[in-house]
Amino acid sequence: MAARTVAIGLAGLGRIGRMHAENIARRCRSATLAAVYDLAPDAARATGERYGVPWTTSYDELLERCDAVAVATPTGTHAELVTAAARAGRPVFCEKPIAGDRAATLGVLDAVVQAGVVLQVGFHRRFDPDWVSVAERRAELGEVTFFRGSLWDMTPPEPAFIAGSGGFFTDVAVHELDVARWLVGEIVEVSAHGVAHDPAFAAIGDIDTAVVVLKFASGGLGVIDIGRGSRYGYESSTELVGTLATARVETPRAVEWRTPGQASHGLPRDFVERYPAAYVEELDAFARCVRDGTPPRCTGLDALAAFDLAVAADRSWRTGRPVAVKPVPTGDGVIYDIEER
Ligand SMILES: NC(=O)c1ccc[n+]([C@@H]2O[C@H](COP(=O)([O-])OP(=O)(O)OC[C@H]3O[C@@H](n4cnc5c(N)ncnc54)[C@H](O)[C@@H]3O)[C@@H](O)[C@H]2O)c1
């Protein structure tokens, strides 16, 4: 007998929401698309009609129509929508970050604990086959002495997205900080430098290029370079240098052309092209957690930890000083104590 599928209601049908709709409706084995919701009626209608599912501009109606919710609205709306879903008893998948500030993030985690529902956060790299294969063979590296993570958009997002993103470190660096914690371990110091080359970022006090240096509790070092606009392609790579071996995850090179004096290959243009399997698997895994009652691979506490480390990076960039951070174990994970919070 086929295992039960989980009926997911999808909130937010923009860049990433439309991709989640396609994955839930056509690629996930453990989930079905129950209904879609967006404040913009045209967006809701277009996606609903495309997949033959009910569409709505009412969040309450979405909650009534589903077993679980996936939230892919702008960051500033996550806290309200996730909290309402938890209070309605619906397990939630939420895009990163959970909220733009710490108090709102803590409020969401509290609501989720009170309701006793699953919360999984959209750190898709934890579900990508390339990174998962490194995690599975992590012991073969020995002690990791150096971590490098690169994440570059090809072209910057629209100005409206940037203005509501919460800032470069909490919007972009969180992905690399989560990978660093996941594959290396906890962090004790964060330093960062950042600049805005694009006037659109400078105009709102944000940056588009940064370097973050990490000191791990193990004694290892890490460097993260992130940018909003490489112009040549979407870049996402990780390197772990260990005492026994080194692992590198690179941007894939499916076909290489060799012509006189040159070798060239195509590059993905954005995150949708770079991680197709990861985005399917993160929602399939969420559906399995809901169905089977198993814990998610990345939790609200993981989101809080990456958020706190991103805030530490932001503070270091603004003050020009390293920021000491202290990972404090709790029953369910780790909470970071940040210097001068
Ligand atoms: N994990 C990743 O790789 C990844 C990639 C991109 C974006 N994101 C995250 O996904 C979220 C959405 O990003 P995006 O680029 O798709 O944004 P977007 O601006 O392209 O789309 C947002 C959509 O939400 C709708 N919306 C706005 N407020 C709403 C509300 N209160 N209720 C219902 N619908 C509402 C808008 O009409 C729009 O259709 C952000 O939190 C972002 O950080 C994650």
PDBQT file of the ligand as one rigid body, heavy atoms in Angstrom, charges set to zero:
ROOT
HETATM    1  N1  LIG A 401      16.155  29.114   0.289  1.00  0.00    +0.000 N 
HETATM    2  C1  LIG A 401      16.445  29.830  -0.770  1.00  0.00    +0.000 C 
HETATM    3  O1  LIG A 401      17.275  29.444  -1.589  1.00  0.00    +0.000 OA
HETATM    4  C2  LIG A 401      15.699  31.095  -1.026  1.00  0.00    +0.000 A 
HETATM    5  C3  LIG A 401      15.832  31.723  -2.271  1.00  0.00    +0.000 A 
HETATM    6  C4  LIG A 401      15.087  32.891  -2.501  1.00  0.00    +0.000 A 
HETATM    7  C5  LIG A 401      14.259  33.398  -1.528  1.00  0.00    +0.000 A 
HETATM    8  N2  LIG A 401      14.182  32.763  -0.319  1.00  0.00    +0.000 N 
HETATM    9  C6  LIG A 401      13.285  33.299   0.740  1.00  0.00    +0.000 C 
HETATM   10  O2  LIG A 401      11.941  33.108   0.300  1.00  0.00    +0.000 OA
HETATM   11  C7  LIG A 401      11.128  34.210   0.704  1.00  0.00    +0.000 C 
HETATM   12  C8  LIG A 401      10.429  34.778  -0.524  1.00  0.00    +0.000 C 
HETATM   13  O3  LIG A 401      11.394  35.240  -1.433  1.00  0.00    +0.000 OA
HETATM   14  P1  LIG A 401      11.037  35.502  -2.980  1.00  0.00    +0.000 P 
HETATM   15  O4  LIG A 401      12.314  35.845  -3.625  1.00  0.00    +0.000 OA
HETATM   16  O5  LIG A 401      10.231  34.377  -3.530  1.00  0.00    +0.000 OA
HETATM   17  O6  LIG A 401      10.108  36.822  -2.848  1.00  0.00    +0.000 OA
HETATM   18  P2  LIG A 401       9.183  37.464  -3.955  1.00  0.00    +0.000 P 
HETATM   19  O7  LIG A 401       9.122  38.910  -3.620  1.00  0.00    +0.000 OA
HETATM   20  O8  LIG A 401       9.605  37.060  -5.332  1.00  0.00    +0.000 OA
HETATM   21  O9  LIG A 401       7.739  36.805  -3.733  1.00  0.00    +0.000 OA
HETATM   22  C9  LIG A 401       6.948  37.019  -2.559  1.00  0.00    +0.000 C 
HETATM   23  C10 LIG A 401       5.489  36.680  -2.881  1.00  0.00    +0.000 C 
HETATM   24  O10 LIG A 401       4.753  36.763  -1.649  1.00  0.00    +0.000 OA
HETATM   25  C11 LIG A 401       3.569  37.544  -1.880  1.00  0.00    +0.000 C 
HETATM   26  N3  LIG A 401       3.214  38.168  -0.592  1.00  0.00    +0.000 N 
HETATM   27  C12 LIG A 401       3.729  39.268  -0.021  1.00  0.00    +0.000 A 
HETATM   28  N4  LIG A 401       3.202  39.445   1.222  1.00  0.00    +0.000 NA
HETATM   29  C13 LIG A 401       2.323  38.436   1.415  1.00  0.00    +0.000 A 
HETATM   30  C14 LIG A 401       1.469  38.060   2.483  1.00  0.00    +0.000 A 
HETATM   31  N5  LIG A 401       1.440  38.756   3.627  1.00  0.00    +0.000 N 
HETATM   32  N6  LIG A 401       0.698  36.967   2.324  1.00  0.00    +0.000 NA
HETATM   33  C15 LIG A 401       0.715  36.272   1.165  1.00  0.00    +0.000 A 
HETATM   34  N7  LIG A 401       1.506  36.554   0.119  1.00  0.00    +0.000 NA
HETATM   35  C16 LIG A 401       2.315  37.628   0.250  1.00  0.00    +0.000 A 
HETATM   36  C17 LIG A 401       3.914  38.511  -2.992  1.00  0.00    +0.000 C 
HETATM   37  O11 LIG A 401       2.725  38.926  -3.674  1.00  0.00    +0.000 OA
HETATM   38  C18 LIG A 401       4.803  37.634  -3.877  1.00  0.00    +0.000 C 
HETATM   39  O12 LIG A 401       4.051  36.887  -4.808  1.00  0.00    +0.000 OA
HETATM   40  C19 LIG A 401      12.060  35.192   1.428  1.00  0.00    +0.000 C 
HETATM   41  O13 LIG A 401      11.954  34.978   2.819  1.00  0.00    +0.000 OA
HETATM   42  C20 LIG A 401      13.455  34.781   0.964  1.00  0.00    +0.000 C 
HETATM   43  O14 LIG A 401      14.454  35.043   1.944  1.00  0.00    +0.000 OA
HETATM   44  C21 LIG A 401      14.856  31.627  -0.067  1.00  0.00    +0.000 A 
ENDROOT
TORSDOF 0
